[in-house]
Amino acid sequence: MKKTGIWIDKRVAKILTLDDDVEKFETIESDIDEYRPKGGSGTRMKGGPQDVVQDSKYLEREKHQYKGYFKLIADTIKGSDAIVIFGPAQTGEKLNNELAKSYPDLFAKVKDHKNADSMTDNQIKAMIRDFFAG
């Protein structure tokens, strides 16, 4: 039985695959841009020129970058029989939702989704081994 654990945040996904006695640890880097809008007031003078910040443009680009990131992850884990997702913030939840929407066969294999803070590679491996051992 092929068991896969994913620790994910916005910048990187670390994937541990346990296939009987064989362990495979992979790292997938995302190409998601950090959102730092430029704009605002062009001068300190009251009533001076104003730049309009196009939030929708940044958010749309970020959405497409997330889709590409999640596709790489889905392609990596497609042979798994059981999947668990860990990670800080909302990226793990976004991955879970994307699997439900675009990859229902993989979503059916997700056993759990848990929040977890930043960890070293060894801590990630230990947590995934413990999850599937119990």
N, C-alpha and C positions, 0 to 999 in steps of 0.2 A: 504494500500500500504506500503510495507516494503522498507524503504530508508536507505542506508548505506553510511557512510562517513569513509574514511580511512586516517589517518595521518601516514605516513611511512618514516622511514629512515633505515639505514643499521642494526641498533641494535634492533629496536622495531617497532611494528605496533600497533597503537591504533585505535580501531574500535568502532564506535558508530552506533547502529542500532535503527532506529525510526520506530516503528510498531504501528500506530495509536497513542495512548497516552502512550505507554510503551517504555521506553528507556533501552537499554542494552549496557554497555560499557565494552569492552574486551581489554586486552593487550596480544599481541603475541610477545615473545622474539625470536630473530633469533639466530642461532648458527654459524653465519658467522665469520670466523677467521679474525682478523686484519692482514693485509699483512705487515709483517716485515721481509724481507729477511735477512738471515745471510750469511755472506760470504765477499768477497772482498779480499783485500790483507792480507795475513797471517803474513806479516813481514813488517818492515819499510824499509828494504834494497831494493835498486833498483834491479829489476830482481828477487826478491824472489818468493816463491811459491804463486800461485794465486788460490783462490777457485772460482768455477763457480757457479753463482746463477741461479737456474732453475726457471725462471719466469713462464714458461708454466705450470709447476706442480702446483704452487700456484694459478694461474689464473683458471686452470681447476677445482681444488678443490673448489674455490670460486664460480664458475659457478654452480656446483652441489649443493652447500649449498644454493645459491639463489633459485634454483629450488624447493628445499625442503621447504624453507621459504614461497615462493609464493604459494605452494600447500596447506600449512596450512591456509593461508589467504583465498584462493579460497574455501576451504572446509567450512570455517567459514561464508563466505558471499554468499554461493550458493543459498539461498532462496530469495535474494534481488530482488526488482523490479527496483530500481534506485541506482546508485553507483557514488560517487565522490571521487577522490583521491587527497590528499594534501601531501606535504612534501618537505624537503630541498634536494638539490643536485639531483642526477640522479636515486635514488632508486624508486621514484614514476613513473618515465618514464619507468624504467625496468619492474616494475609491470604491467603497462599499456601494454607494448609490450608482456609480457608473457601471459597476459589475451587474447590478440589478437591472439597469436600463439597457445596456448594450451587450452584455455577456451573461445571459440568464443561466447558461449551463455551468459557468464558473461560480456564479452567485449561489447556486443551489449547493455548492460544496463548501461555502463559507460557514465555519462552525461557530466563530465568535469574532467580535470586533471590540477591542479594548483600548482605552487611553493609556499611554505610557510616555514618560518623559524621555529626554535624550539619554542614550545609553552607548556604551562601548560595544564593539563587535562581539566580544565574548559574553557580555551581559545579554545581548540580543539572542545569541545562540542558546545560552542557558535557559532563557525564558521560553523560547520556542520548544526546546527539548522537554522542559517541565510541563508545558501545556499539553503536549501530545502524550506524555508518559502517564498523566493522571486521568 
